[in-house]
């Protein structure tokens, strides 16, 4: 199993540009999520999904869109990048039911710089 | 607001010492608590997961405990080695988010340095 994979590993954007951060998992997990990590702020939840066709907002969703058309993939879209979105982005997945939340597995991250 | 706090923010100890990292959380209603390791410029490696019904978990030289009533978890590292140097993060999966988001709430981490 490859686990959770993310592409690209590094990206530089100019203000106003758009891009999609890719995330895929091969563990058949229903739950997937996106976090951003900033110095002094820790990791914060951006968006999450409990299954195909279902997405919801996390703590810091502004400026980001997500969709979940398959169980395996959960892309994160920046429609108009801003310097405040310079960060390291992590995708995660886990097995969850209504009463059980299992271990979360994280991808290697995408380092994004917005100039 | 549900929060996770880690103390100390940084710790430096000589090789071979046993050490304890602390994590506190504001709400005892959790699904689980998870400890991660993060090396500089790298991703998060899961170390131990403690489900709400459990008191502790062990993996090699690592032992994590959970006390929901006091809102505390500790990560015990035995016989520390220079290779243990990293940032250690704890994260709580709160089960009652008050209608809020369903995800992990992270502490800001303890930066650990093991001196050779």
Interface residues (C-beta under 8 A of the other chain):
Chain A: X33 X35 X40 X41 X42 X43 X44 X45 X48 X50 X56 X57 X58 X59 X90 X92 X100 X101 X102 X103 X104 X105 X106 X107 X108 X109
Chain B: X31 X32 X34 X36 X42 X43 X44 X46 X49 X89 X91 X93 X95 X101 X102 X103 X104 X105 X106 X107 X108 X109
